[in-house]
Amino acid sequence: MPVRLLQYSDVENACDDPPRIGRLVAALEHFRDDETILLGTGDNTAPGVLPLVTDGKQALRFYEAIDPDVETFGNHDFDFGVEATREIVRNSPQQWVTANVRRNGAPFAHDVGVEPWTLLERAEATVGITGVTTPRTASLNPMATGLTFRDPIEATREAISALRDAGADSVLVCSHLGRGDDALARKVDADVILGGHIPSARNEVIDGTLLTRPGDGGTAVVEVELDDDGPTAAIHPTTEFTPTRDVVHSFEALQSTTGLDEVVASVDEPMDRGETTLFGGESRLGNFVTDAYRWKTGADVALQNSGGIRTGTTLSGDVTAADVIGLVPFDEPIAVAEVTGRQLQCILSEAAGLELGFAEPDWWHGQVSGVTLEWNPTDHTVDVRRVNGDSLDPDGRYRLATSDYLFHTDDEFPSLRPADRIEKTEGSQYDVLLEYARHRGVETPLEGRIRRIDR
């Protein structure tokens, strides 16, 4: 009988939707048996509305429901600081592994049970498991204070060598590297790399190594069989499953304590939150978010990184405070920068062709307000055509409103410099979205702000 693996990853805001997290639990229960190893590959504690309220501890209810075997860290698992992460590790049932996350020169959280690798016995075979996290976490997450990240290839090689020496028949890597999984597959001797960090699913073989990814939001799980002919995988959507009732009730009760069920707006024409919409160019939700930023600050232009708007259930009908907060569930203020037209052109050009570990190569990374631009996805060029109806003046001065996060990260919009920032709002960006939703509503049309062209 072959060893079976079951993977979940990037659960993120699924806990904000009790039926969705209930379906994920039901799917995992359906495919699991006594010979199955259940593994998580990061970003299963945050982001989301409940994570904001509980500092990620809502994940403990999910972990208690599924009793996983092994988990590694994603960049968002540090959203509330390293001490909050350590507390979750201490109180969760699974074995946490990481070969490359370190703190103060030592392996991260070793004193609360985190190990560089582990061995499990299944179906008369010894399975070795290690984990790695993207080194870009230091730039992607300002709360990952004091953490350092070893080179994932070097760290994984060392862990695999130790696992082989310890008698592992097969070796798995729980990876939160995103697109970095390809290089990892070519450089290390792993049988399977179970990946995360990118919201799209994956099932393919590179240089003899099986690479999988279920996608985000708890909408699918990956089933892998390790047999003599090599590992094979199948991706199973969770939408067909009846939610586990106890889990639904548990998260409904937790939600009721937040006071976020107030209806703040309504939507007649559903607003999609899928990654192909949010990363495909102009989106209605992107227009809502950036219009709110401009409305609050009086800026000429507003910008929201597409990855900051979280995928999730389509908005339709009554929209609650939790729905609005869940769009951009990060405790960051809005900041205003003053830039020249020439700088603005450079900043907006960086929405195309960004080399990001969590994204596909042809994705668009910026939602805008106050601007009309043309984007060529073939050569990644961007041409700013209008700012508030007028031609862009290269020497003019413009006020740009965006999340303060973009002034802290080196990964996205590097031309946006901290020295250009002139003010910040009080409160968080989601407070502004709530205020705008109550005054102006949420439903926003497409206006041709981002025109996709192919020359």
C-alpha positions in Angstrom: 0.0 0.0 0.0 1.6 3.4 -1.0 2.1 6.2 1.4 -0.4 9.0 0.9 0.1 12.7 1.5 -2.6 15.3 1.8 -1.6 19.0 1.5 -3.4 22.2 2.4 -1.8 25.6 2.0 -2.5 29.4 2.2 -5.8 29.0 4.0 -5.5 32.7 4.9 -9.0 34.2 5.1 -11.0 31.0 4.7 -11.6 31.2 8.5 -13.6 34.4 7.8 -16.1 32.2 5.9 -17.4 29.4 8.1 -18.9 27.3 5.3 -15.7 27.6 3.3 -13.4 26.5 6.2 -16.0 23.8 7.0 -15.8 22.5 3.4 -12.0 22.4 3.6 -12.1 20.4 6.8 -14.7 18.0 5.3 -12.4 17.5 2.2 -9.4 16.7 4.4 -11.5 14.3 6.5 -12.8 12.6 3.3 -9.4 11.9 1.8 -7.5 11.0 4.9 -6.9 7.5 6.3 -4.5 5.9 8.8 -1.6 5.8 6.3 -2.0 9.5 5.2 0.4 12.3 6.2 -1.4 15.6 6.5 0.8 18.6 5.8 0.5 22.4 5.7 2.8 24.6 3.6 2.4 28.1 5.1 0.2 31.1 5.4 -2.5 29.1 7.3 -2.7 31.6 10.2 -3.1 34.9 8.3 -4.1 37.2 6.7 -7.8 37.8 7.3 -10.4 39.5 9.5 -10.4 36.9 12.3 -6.6 36.8 12.2 -6.6 40.6 12.8 -8.9 40.1 15.8 -7.2 37.1 17.3 -3.6 37.6 16.3 -3.8 34.5 14.2 -5.0 32.2 16.9 -8.2 31.4 15.1 -6.0 28.9 13.2 -5.8 26.8 16.4 -9.5 25.9 15.9 -8.7 24.8 12.4 -5.7 22.8 13.6 -7.7 21.1 16.3 -10.3 20.1 13.8 -7.9 18.4 11.4 -5.0 17.3 13.7 -2.2 17.8 11.0 1.1 16.0 11.1 3.5 18.6 9.9 3.5 22.3 9.0 6.0 25.0 7.9 6.0 28.8 8.0 4.7 31.2 5.3 5.5 34.9 5.2 2.1 35.8 6.6 2.5 33.5 9.6 4.6 36.3 11.2 1.9 39.0 10.6 1.5 39.6 14.3 5.1 39.4 15.4 7.3 36.5 16.2 6.0 36.0 19.8 2.5 35.5 18.5 3.9 32.9 16.0 5.7 31.1 18.8 2.5 31.0 20.9 0.6 29.4 18.0 3.4 26.8 17.6 3.4 26.0 21.3 -0.4 25.4 21.3 -0.9 23.6 18.0 -0.9 19.8 17.6 1.4 19.4 14.6 5.2 19.2 14.3 6.5 22.5 12.9 9.6 22.2 10.7 11.9 24.8 9.1 15.4 24.4 7.7 16.1 28.1 7.0 14.2 30.4 9.5 16.5 31.7 12.2 16.4 34.2 15.0 19.3 35.7 16.9 21.7 33.3 15.1 19.8 30.2 16.2 17.1 28.0 14.7 13.7 29.8 15.1 11.5 28.6 18.0 13.5 25.5 18.7 12.6 25.9 22.4 8.9 25.5 21.7 9.3 22.4 19.4 10.2 23.6 15.9 12.7 21.2 14.2 14.7 21.4 11.0 13.2 18.1 9.9 11.2 15.1 11.1 10.7 11.4 10.3 7.3 9.7 10.1 6.4 6.0 9.6 3.6 5.2 7.2 2.7 2.1 5.2 5.9 0.3 6.4 8.0 3.2 5.0 10.0 6.0 6.6 9.2 9.5 5.2 11.5 12.4 5.9 10.0 16.0 5.9 11.7 19.4 6.0 10.4 22.9 5.3 11.6 26.2 3.9 10.3 29.8 3.8 10.9 32.5 1.2 13.9 34.7 2.3 11.8 37.6 0.9 9.8 37.4 4.1 12.1 40.0 5.6 11.0 42.5 2.9 7.4 41.3 2.5 6.5 41.4 6.2 7.6 44.3 8.4 6.5 42.2 11.5 9.1 39.6 10.9 11.5 41.6 13.0 14.7 39.9 14.0 14.3 36.9 11.7 16.9 35.9 9.1 16.5 33.3 6.4 19.2 31.0 5.2 19.6 30.3 1.5 16.7 27.7 1.0 18.7 25.5 -1.4 21.7 25.2 0.9 19.4 24.7 4.0 17.3 22.1 2.2 20.3 20.1 1.0 21.6 19.9 4.5 18.2 18.7 5.8 17.8 16.1 3.1 21.3 14.8 3.7 20.4 14.4 7.4 17.1 12.7 6.6 18.8 10.2 4.2 21.4 9.4 6.8 18.5 8.9 9.3 17.0 6.3 7.1 14.3 8.2 5.1 12.9 6.2 2.2 11.3 9.3 0.7 12.0 12.9 1.3 9.4 15.7 1.1 9.9 19.5 1.3 7.1 21.7 2.6 8.0 24.9 0.7 6.7 28.4 0.9 9.0 29.7 -1.8 6.4 30.2 -4.6 8.2 30.3 -7.9 11.4 29.4 -6.1 10.2 25.8 -6.1 11.5 25.3 -9.7 15.1 26.1 -8.7 14.8 24.0 -5.6 13.6 21.0 -7.6 16.6 21.3 -9.9 19.2 21.7 -7.1 18.1 19.3 -4.4 17.4 15.5 -4.1 13.7 15.6 -3.1 10.9 13.3 -4.1 8.1 15.8 -3.7 8.0 19.6 -3.1 4.7 20.6 -1.6 4.5 24.3 -2.4 2.5 27.4 -1.4 2.8 31.2 -1.6 1.2 31.5 -5.1 -2.7 31.5 -5.2 -2.9 29.3 -8.3 -2.8 25.5 -8.2 0.1 23.3 -9.6 0.8 19.7 -10.4 3.8 19.0 -12.5 7.2 17.2 -12.5 10.5 19.1 -12.9 13.8 17.1 -13.2 12.1 14.0 -11.6 10.7 15.9 -8.7 6.9 16.3 -8.2 5.8 19.9 -7.5 2.3 20.6 -6.1 0.3 23.5 -4.9 -3.4 23.6 -3.9 -3.9 27.4 -4.4 -5.2 29.7 -1.7 -8.3 30.3 0.4 -9.0 26.6 1.3 -10.6 26.0 -2.1 -8.6 22.8 -2.9 -6.4 20.1 -1.4 -3.7 18.1 -3.0 -3.5 14.3 -2.7 -0.2 12.6 -3.4 0.7 8.9 -3.6 4.3 7.7 -3.1 4.7 4.4 -4.9 7.5 2.4 -6.6 6.8 4.0 -10.0 7.2 7.5 -8.5 4.9 10.0 -6.8 1.7 11.1 -8.5 -0.8 13.9 -7.4 -4.4 15.0 -7.9 -5.9 18.3 -7.0 -9.4 18.1 -5.4 -11.6 21.2 -5.2 -13.4 21.5 -1.9 -16.6 23.1 -3.3 -18.4 19.8 -3.7 -18.2 18.9 0.0 -20.8 19.5 2.7 -19.2 21.7 5.4 -18.4 19.9 8.6 -21.1 21.2 10.9 -19.1 21.5 14.1 -16.4 23.5 12.4 -19.0 25.9 10.9 -20.6 26.4 14.3 -17.2 27.0 15.9 -16.2 29.7 13.5 -19.7 31.3 13.5 -19.5 31.6 17.2 -16.0 33.1 17.0 -17.2 35.6 14.3 -20.2 36.7 16.5 -17.8 37.9 19.2 -16.1 40.4 16.8 -19.0 42.7 16.2 -18.2 42.9 12.5 -21.5 41.6 11.1 -22.8 45.2 10.6 -24.1 45.7 7.0 -22.4 48.8 5.6 -23.3 48.6 1.9 -24.9 46.4 -0.7 -23.8 45.2 -4.1 -26.3 44.5 -6.9 -23.8 43.3 -9.6 -21.4 40.7 -8.0 -17.8 41.8 -7.5 -15.3 39.0 -8.2 -12.3 38.5 -5.9 -10.4 35.8 -7.9 -6.7 36.1 -8.6 -7.2 36.2 -12.3 -9.4 39.3 -11.8 -7.2 41.0 -9.2 -4.0 40.4 -11.1 -5.5 40.7 -14.6 -5.6 44.5 -14.9 -8.3 46.9 -13.8 -10.8 45.4 -11.3 -13.9 46.8 -9.7 -12.6 46.0 -6.2 -9.3 47.7 -7.0 -11.2 50.7 -8.1 -13.2 50.7 -4.8 -10.1 50.5 -2.7 -8.1 53.2 -4.6 -11.1 55.5 -4.9 -11.4 55.3 -1.1 -7.7 56.2 -0.6 -8.1 59.3 -2.8 -11.4 60.3 -1.2 -9.8 60.2 2.3 -6.5 62.0 1.4 -7.4 64.3 -1.4 -4.5 62.9 -3.4 -4.2 63.2 -7.2 -3.5 59.5 -7.6 -4.0 56.4 -5.5 -2.2 53.0 -5.9 -2.9 49.6 -4.3 -0.6 46.6 -4.9 -2.9 43.9 -6.3 -1.5 41.3 -3.9 -2.7 43.4 -1.0 -6.3 42.8 -2.0 -7.0 39.4 -0.8 -8.8 36.8 -2.9 -12.0 35.4 -1.5 -15.8 34.9 -1.9 -17.5 37.2 -4.5 -19.1 40.2 -2.9 -22.9 40.2 -3.6 -25.9 41.5 -1.8 -25.4 42.8 1.7 -21.8 43.7 2.5 -20.7 43.6 6.1 -17.9 45.4 7.9 -16.0 42.1 8.0 -16.3 41.8 4.2 -14.8 45.3 3.7 -12.0 44.8 6.2 -11.2 41.4 4.6 -10.4 43.1 1.3 -7.2 44.6 2.7 -6.8 43.0 6.2 -3.6 44.6 7.3 -3.0 47.1 10.1 -1.3 49.7 8.0 -2.1 53.4 7.5 -2.5 55.1 4.2 0.6 57.3 3.3 0.8 60.1 0.8 3.9 60.8 -1.2 4.7 63.8 -3.4 6.4 62.8 -6.7 7.1 64.2 -10.0 5.3 63.1 -13.1 8.5 61.4 -14.2 8.6 59.4 -10.9 4.9 58.6 -11.2 5.6 57.0 -14.6 8.4 54.9 -13.1 6.3 53.8 -10.1 3.3 52.8 -12.2 5.6 51.0 -14.7 6.6 48.7 -11.9 3.1 47.2 -11.8 4.1 45.2 -14.9 6.6 42.3 -15.0 7.5 42.2 -11.4 9.7 39.2 -10.5 7.8 38.2 -7.3 7.9 34.7 -5.8 4.2 34.8 -5.1 3.1 35.7 -8.6 2.9 34.4 -12.1 5.1 36.2 -14.7 2.3 37.9 -16.7 0.3 39.2 -13.7 -0.5 42.9 -13.2 0.3 44.3 -9.8 -1.2 47.7 -9.4 -4.8 49.0 -8.9 -5.2 52.8 -9.5 -7.4 55.8 -9.2 -7.0 59.1 -10.9 -5.0 57.6 -13.7 -5.5 56.2 -17.2 -2.7 54.1 -18.4 -1.9 51.5 -21.1 -0.2 48.2 -20.3 1.4 45.8 -22.7 1.8 42.4 -21.0 4.0 41.1 -23.8 6.9 43.5 -23.3 5.8 44.7 -19.8 5.7 48.4 -20.8 3.4 50.9 -19.2 2.4 54.3 -20.6 0.6 56.8 -18.3 -1.8 58.6 -20.6 -3.9 60.8 -18.2 -3.8 62.0 -14.6 -7.2 63.4 -13.6 -8.1 63.9 -17.3 -4.9 65.8 -18.2 -1.7 64.7 -19.9 1.0 63.6 -17.6 3.5 66.5 -16.9 6.9 64.9 -16.4 8.0 67.9 -14.3 4.7 68.4 -12.5 4.2 67.5 -8.9 1.6 64.9 -7.9 0.3 63.6 -4.6 0.1 59.8 -4.5 -1.8 57.9 -1.8 -1.1 54.2 -1.1 -0.6 51.7 1.7 2.3 52.6 4.0 3.5 49.0 3.5 4.8 49.9 0.0 7.4 52.3 1.6 8.8 49.4 3.7 9.1 46.6 1.1 11.9 46.3 -1.5 9.9 43.8 -3.5 7.1 45.9 -4.9 7.3 49.4 -6.5 10.9 50.1 -5.5 10.8 53.6 -7.1 8.4 54.6 -4.3 10.9 56.1 -1.9 10.4 56.7 1.9 11.9 60.2 1.4 8.9 61.0 -0.8 6.3 60.3 1.9 4.9 63.5 3.3 2.0 62.4 5.6 0.1 59.4 6.9 -3.5 58.9 8.0 -4.6 58.0 11.5 -5.9 54.5 11.8 -5.6 51.7 9.3 -6.4 51.4 5.6 -9.4 49.2 6.3 -10.8 52.0 8.6 -10.8 54.2 5.5 -12.4 51.5 3.4 -15.2 51.2 6.0 -15.7 54.9 6.2 -15.9 55.2 2.4 -18.2 52.2 2.1 -20.7 53.8 4.5 -20.6 57.2 2.7 -20.3 56.1 -1.0 -21.0 52.4 -1.1 -18.8 49.6 -2.4 -20.1 48.9 -5.9 -17.7 50.5 -8.4 -17.7 50.2 -12.2 -14.9 49.4 -14.6 -13.8 52.7 -16.3 -10.9 51.8 -18.6 -8.3 53.0 -16.1 -5.9 50.2 -17.1 -6.1 49.4 -20.8 -4.5 46.2 -21.8 -2.9 46.3 -25.3 -0.8 44.0 -27.4 1.4 45.7 -29.9 
